[in-house]
Amino acid sequence: MPGSSFYICRTEIKSGFDGYLPEPEESGDRMIESAVQKLANQSAENLMDDVYQEIKMVLCPSCRLELRDRILSMVQKK
């Protein structure tokens, strides 16, 4: 409704790296072949989503509170 309150939510989800690289279980050449085969069967969009996603939403006041509460419950579980 015109003149009503609304909220804009923009969320980024980025891949992270903890600095740990496990010892490979197979040769370097075999690892590369496996990675290429795995990547070849996925779309560029799916591959990008594994690295970075941005989600934008316009929320009404009650949806803002629900989203906030869900996020806070997820954070508090850790």
Number of C-alpha atoms within 10 A of each C-alpha: 5 4 5 7 9 14 12 11 12 10 11 10 12 11 10 8 6 5 6 6 7 6 6 8 8 10 9 10 9 11 13 12 12 13 11 11 11 10 13 11 8 10 10 10 8 11 12 10 14 11 11 13 12 10 9 10 11 12 16 13 12 10 13 17 12 12 13 12 12 12 11 11 11 10 9 8 6 5
